[in-house]
C-alpha cells in the first residue's frame, strides 16, 4: 500500500504531521555521509555515534528543532595549504548535515567528541501519567 494512500484514509484524521515525519525520515535515510551507528543503551536510552575524523568541536553543531535532530559539520577551506600535494586523498574533507527524526518525548542528554567519534546520547523520560475526567453535560 502506498504511503500517501495510507495517510489519505478517512479513518486516520489529524495524522498530517505523521505523514511529514515519515517523509523526513525517508529523506534522512537516503544520506550516507558520515557513517553512523545507533545503539540501544537500555532503559529508553539511545546513543548515536558518527564518524567525524578531522572535525574539531567548534566545527560541529548539534541542534533539535521540531523533533528533528540535526548534526552539521563545517570544514574550513582555508585549512588546506596550496603546497599540499596528495598522492592519494581518501579521507573526506567535506562538510555534512545528517538528520534524525525523534519520537515524542526524546531528549538529547549530551554530545561528546572522542577519538574522531561524535557520541550523542538521547533518552526518553517516563511520561507523566495523568487521567483527565471529561464532564458529561446534559442537554435538554
Phi and psi restraints in degrees (value plus and minus 20) as a CYANA .aco file:
   2 UNK   PHI     -88.1   -48.1
   2 UNK   PSI     121.1   161.1
   3 UNK   PHI     -77.0   -37.0
   3 UNK   PSI     -63.4   -23.4
   4 UNK   PHI     -85.6   -45.6
   4 UNK   PSI     -54.9   -14.9
   5 UNK   PHI     -86.6   -46.6
   5 UNK   PSI     -62.0   -22.0
   6 UNK   PHI     -79.3   -39.3
   6 UNK   PSI     -67.9   -27.9
   7 UNK   PHI     -98.5   -58.5
   7 UNK   PSI     -31.7     8.3
   8 UNK   PHI    -109.0   -69.0
   8 UNK   PSI     -17.9    22.1
   9 UNK   PHI     -83.3   -43.3
   9 UNK   PSI     118.5   158.5
  10 UNK   PHI     -90.2   -50.2
  10 UNK   PSI     -29.7    10.3
  11 UNK   PHI    -108.7   -68.7
  11 UNK   PSI     -30.0    10.0
  12 UNK   PHI    -131.2   -91.2
  12 UNK   PSI      64.6   104.6
  13 UNK   PHI    -114.2   -74.2
  13 UNK   PSI     115.7   155.7
  14 UNK   PHI      61.8   101.8
  14 UNK   PSI      -1.9    38.1
  15 UNK   PHI    -121.7   -81.7
  15 UNK   PSI      -0.9    39.1
  16 UNK   PHI     -80.0   -40.0
  16 UNK   PSI     -57.9   -17.9
  17 UNK   PHI     -85.5   -45.5
  17 UNK   PSI     -56.9   -16.9
  18 UNK   PHI     -84.7   -44.7
  18 UNK   PSI     -59.8   -19.8
  19 UNK   PHI     -79.9   -39.9
  19 UNK   PSI     -63.9   -23.9
  20 UNK   PHI     -81.4   -41.4
  20 UNK   PSI     -61.5   -21.5
  21 UNK   PHI     -83.1   -43.1
  21 UNK   PSI     -61.6   -21.6
  22 UNK   PHI     -83.5   -43.5
  22 UNK   PSI     -62.1   -22.1
  23 UNK   PHI     -85.3   -45.3
  23 UNK   PSI     -60.0   -20.0
  24 UNK   PHI     -85.6   -45.6
  24 UNK   PSI     -59.1   -19.1
  25 UNK   PHI     -84.8   -44.8
  25 UNK   PSI     -60.6   -20.6
  26 UNK   PHI     -83.2   -43.2
  26 UNK   PSI     -59.8   -19.8
  27 UNK   PHI     -86.1   -46.1
  27 UNK   PSI     -62.5   -22.5
  28 UNK   PHI     -85.3   -45.3
  28 UNK   PSI     -53.9   -13.9
  29 UNK   PHI     -87.4   -47.4
  29 UNK   PSI     -42.7    -2.7
  30 UNK   PHI     -97.1   -57.1
  30 UNK   PSI     -36.4     3.6
  31 UNK   PHI     -93.2   -53.2
  31 UNK   PSI     125.5   165.5
  32 UNK   PHI    -146.9  -106.9
  32 UNK   PSI     -24.8    15.2
  33 UNK   PHI    -149.1  -109.1
  33 UNK   PSI     115.8   155.8
  34 UNK   PHI    -101.1   -61.1
  34 UNK   PSI     141.7   181.7
  35 UNK   PHI     -84.9   -44.9
  35 UNK   PSI     132.8   172.8
  36 UNK   PHI    -169.6  -129.6
  36 UNK   PSI     142.2   182.2
  37 UNK   PHI    -143.1  -103.1
  37 UNK   PSI     131.7   171.7
  38 UNK   PHI    -146.6  -106.6
  38 UNK   PSI     100.4   140.4
  39 UNK   PHI    -133.1   -93.1
  39 UNK   PSI     121.0   161.0
  40 UNK   PHI    -108.5   -68.5
  40 UNK   PSI      97.3   137.3
  41 UNK   PHI    -117.1   -77.1
  41 UNK   PSI     -13.2    26.8
  42 UNK   PHI      60.5   100.5
  42 UNK   PSI     140.5   180.5
  43 UNK   PHI      33.4    73.4
  43 UNK   PSI      14.1    54.1
  44 UNK   PHI      61.5   101.5
  44 UNK   PSI     -16.9    23.1
  45 UNK   PHI    -108.2   -68.2
  45 UNK   PSI     122.3   162.3
  46 UNK   PHI    -152.7  -112.7
  46 UNK   PSI     122.4   162.4
  47 UNK   PHI    -142.8  -102.8
  47 UNK   PSI     106.4   146.4
  48 UNK   PHI    -123.5   -83.5
  48 UNK   PSI     108.4   148.4
  49 UNK   PHI    -142.1  -102.1
  49 UNK   PSI     103.8   143.8
  50 UNK   PHI    -132.2   -92.2
  50 UNK   PSI     119.6   159.6
  51 UNK   PHI    -103.2   -63.2
  51 UNK   PSI      86.4   126.4
  52 UNK   PHI    -145.9  -105.9
  52 UNK   PSI      24.2    64.2
  53 UNK   PHI     -75.4   -35.4
  53 UNK   PSI     115.2   155.2
  54 UNK   PHI      72.4   112.4
  54 UNK   PSI     -28.4    11.6
  55 UNK   PHI    -116.9   -76.9
  55 UNK   PSI     118.3   158.3
  56 UNK   PHI    -116.3   -76.3
  56 UNK   PSI     143.1   183.1
  57 UNK   PHI     -75.8   -35.8
  57 UNK   PSI     -53.6   -13.6
  58 UNK   PHI     -96.1   -56.1
  58 UNK   PSI     -29.8    10.2
  59 UNK   PHI    -116.2   -76.2
  59 UNK   PSI     -22.0    18.0
  60 UNK   PHI    -133.6   -93.6
  60 UNK   PSI     125.9   165.9
  61 UNK   PHI    -158.3  -118.3
  61 UNK   PSI     111.8   151.8
  62 UNK   PHI    -138.9   -98.9
  62 UNK   PSI     106.0   146.0
  63 UNK   PHI    -162.9  -122.9
  63 UNK   PSI     137.2   177.2
  64 UNK   PHI    -147.3  -107.3
  64 UNK   PSI     106.1   146.1
  65 UNK   PHI    -162.3  -122.3
  65 UNK   PSI     106.0   146.0
  66 UNK   PHI      31.1    71.1
  66 UNK   PSI      32.2    72.2
  67 UNK   PHI      40.8    80.8
  67 UNK   PSI       4.0    44.0
  68 UNK   PHI    -141.9  -101.9
  68 UNK   PSI      98.9   138.9
  69 UNK   PHI    -105.8   -65.8
  69 UNK   PSI     105.5   145.5
  70 UNK   PHI    -143.1  -103.1
  70 UNK   PSI     109.4   149.4
  71 UNK   PHI    -136.7   -96.7
  71 UNK   PSI     104.2   144.2
  72 UNK   PHI    -143.6  -103.6
  72 UNK   PSI     120.2   160.2
  73 UNK   PHI    -142.4  -102.4
  73 UNK   PSI     105.3   145.3
  74 UNK   PHI    -136.3   -96.3
  74 UNK   PSI     108.1   148.1
  75 UNK   PHI    -122.5   -82.5
  75 UNK   PSI     124.2   164.2
  76 UNK   PHI    -102.5   -62.5
  76 UNK   PSI      98.5   138.5
  77 UNK   PHI     -92.8   -52.8
  77 UNK   PSI     -37.0     3.0
  78 UNK   PHI     -97.5   -57.5
  78 UNK   PSI     -32.1     7.9
  79 UNK   PHI     -90.7   -50.7
  79 UNK   PSI     -48.2    -8.2
  80 UNK   PHI     -96.1   -56.1
  80 UNK   PSI     107.5   147.5
  81 UNK   PHI    -111.0   -71.0
  81 UNK   PSI     122.9   162.9
  82 UNK   PHI     -81.5   -41.5
  82 UNK   PSI     -45.6    -5.6
  83 UNK   PHI    -101.5   -61.5
  83 UNK   PSI     -25.7    14.3
  84 UNK   PHI     -88.6   -48.6
  84 UNK   PSI     106.8   146.8
  85 UNK   PHI    -146.6  -106.6
  85 UNK   PSI      92.7   132.7
  86 UNK   PHI    -110.4   -70.4
  86 UNK   PSI     115.1   155.1
  87 UNK   PHI    -105.5   -65.5
  87 UNK   PSI     -50.1   -10.1
  88 UNK   PHI    -170.3  -130.3
  88 UNK   PSI     113.4   153.4
  89 UNK   PHI    -145.0  -105.0
  89 UNK   PSI      73.0   113.0
  90 UNK   PHI    -123.9   -83.9
  90 UNK   PSI     -31.0     9.0
  91 UNK   PHI    -110.1   -70.1
  91 UNK   PSI     100.8   140.8
  92 UNK   PHI     -83.4   -43.4
  92 UNK   PSI     113.8   153.8
  93 UNK   PHI    -139.7   -99.7
  93 UNK   PSI      15.4    55.4
  94 UNK   PHI    -132.2   -92.2
  94 UNK   PSI     137.8   177.8
  95 UNK   PHI     -95.5   -55.5
  95 UNK   PSI     151.7   191.7
  96 UNK   PHI    -175.5  -135.5
  96 UNK   PSI     142.2   182.2
  97 UNK   PHI    -158.3  -118.3
  97 UNK   PSI     102.7   142.7
  98 UNK   PHI    -143.7  -103.7
  98 UNK   PSI     114.9   154.9
  99 UNK   PHI    -143.3  -103.3
  99 UNK   PSI     128.7   168.7
 100 UNK   PHI    -154.3  -114.3
 100 UNK   PSI     114.8   154.8
 101 UNK   PHI    -108.6   -68.6
 101 UNK   PSI     106.6   146.6
 102 UNK   PHI    -119.0   -79.0
 102 UNK   PSI     125.0   165.0
 103 UNK   PHI     -93.1   -53.1
 103 UNK   PSI     141.1   181.1
 104 UNK   PHI     -75.2   -35.2
 104 UNK   PSI     116.6   156.6
 105 UNK   PHI      68.0   108.0
 105 UNK   PSI     -29.5    10.5
 106 UNK   PHI     -91.3   -51.3
 106 UNK   PSI     116.7   156.7
 107 UNK   PHI    -147.9  -107.9
 107 UNK   PSI     114.4   154.4
 108 UNK   PHI    -100.5   -60.5
 108 UNK   PSI      97.5   137.5
 109 UNK   PHI    -102.0   -62.0
 109 UNK   PSI     -69.2   -29.2
 110 UNK   PHI    -184.3  -144.3
 110 UNK   PSI     143.3   183.3
 111 UNK   PHI    -150.9  -110.9
 111 UNK   PSI     115.3   155.3
 112 UNK   PHI    -160.6  -120.6
 112 UNK   PSI     126.5   166.5
 113 UNK   PHI    -131.1   -91.1
 113 UNK   PSI     103.8   143.8
 114 UNK   PHI    -166.3  -126.3
 114 UNK   PSI      99.0   139.0
 115 UNK   PHI      33.5    73.5
 115 UNK   PSI      21.7    61.7
 116 UNK   PHI      60.3   100.3
 116 UNK   PSI     -13.0    27.0
 117 UNK   PHI    -136.4   -96.4
 117 UNK   PSI     108.4   148.4
 118 UNK   PHI    -116.2   -76.2
 118 UNK   PSI      96.8   136.8
 119 UNK   PHI    -121.7   -81.7
 119 UNK   PSI     110.3   150.3
 120 UNK   PHI    -143.7  -103.7
 120 UNK   PSI      95.7   135.7
 121 UNK   PHI    -118.4   -78.4
 121 UNK   PSI     109.5   149.5
 122 UNK   PHI    -141.6  -101.6
 122 UNK   PSI     135.1   175.1
 123 UNK   PHI    -162.6  -122.6
 123 UNK   PSI     143.2   183.2
 124 UNK   PHI    -146.7  -106.7
 124 UNK   PSI      75.3   115.3
 125 UNK   PHI     -81.2   -41.2
 125 UNK   PSI     128.9   168.9
 126 UNK   PHI     -79.3   -39.3
 126 UNK   PSI     107.6   147.6
 127 UNK   PHI     -89.2   -49.2
 127 UNK   PSI     129.7   169.7
 128 UNK   PHI     -88.1   -48.1
 128 UNK   PSI     106.1   146.1
 129 UNK   PHI    -104.0   -64.0
 129 UNK   PSI     108.5   148.5
 130 UNK   PHI    -165.2  -125.2
 130 UNK   PSI     128.0   168.0
 131 UNK   PHI    -136.7   -96.7
 131 UNK   PSI     109.8   149.8
 132 UNK   PHI    -130.6   -90.6
 132 UNK   PSI     101.1   141.1
 133 UNK   PHI    -109.7   -69.7
 133 UNK   PSI     106.1   146.1
 134 UNK   PHI    -118.6   -78.6
 134 UNK   PSI      98.3   138.3
 135 UNK   PHI     -89.6   -49.6
 135 UNK   PSI     125.6   165.6
 136 UNK   PHI    -124.6   -84.6
 136 UNK   PSI     102.5   142.5
 137 UNK   PHI    -120.7   -80.7
 137 UNK   PSI     111.5   151.5
 138 UNK   PHI    -105.9   -65.9
 138 UNK   PSI     113.9   153.9
 139 UNK   PHI    -131.1   -91.1
 139 UNK   PSI     118.3   158.3
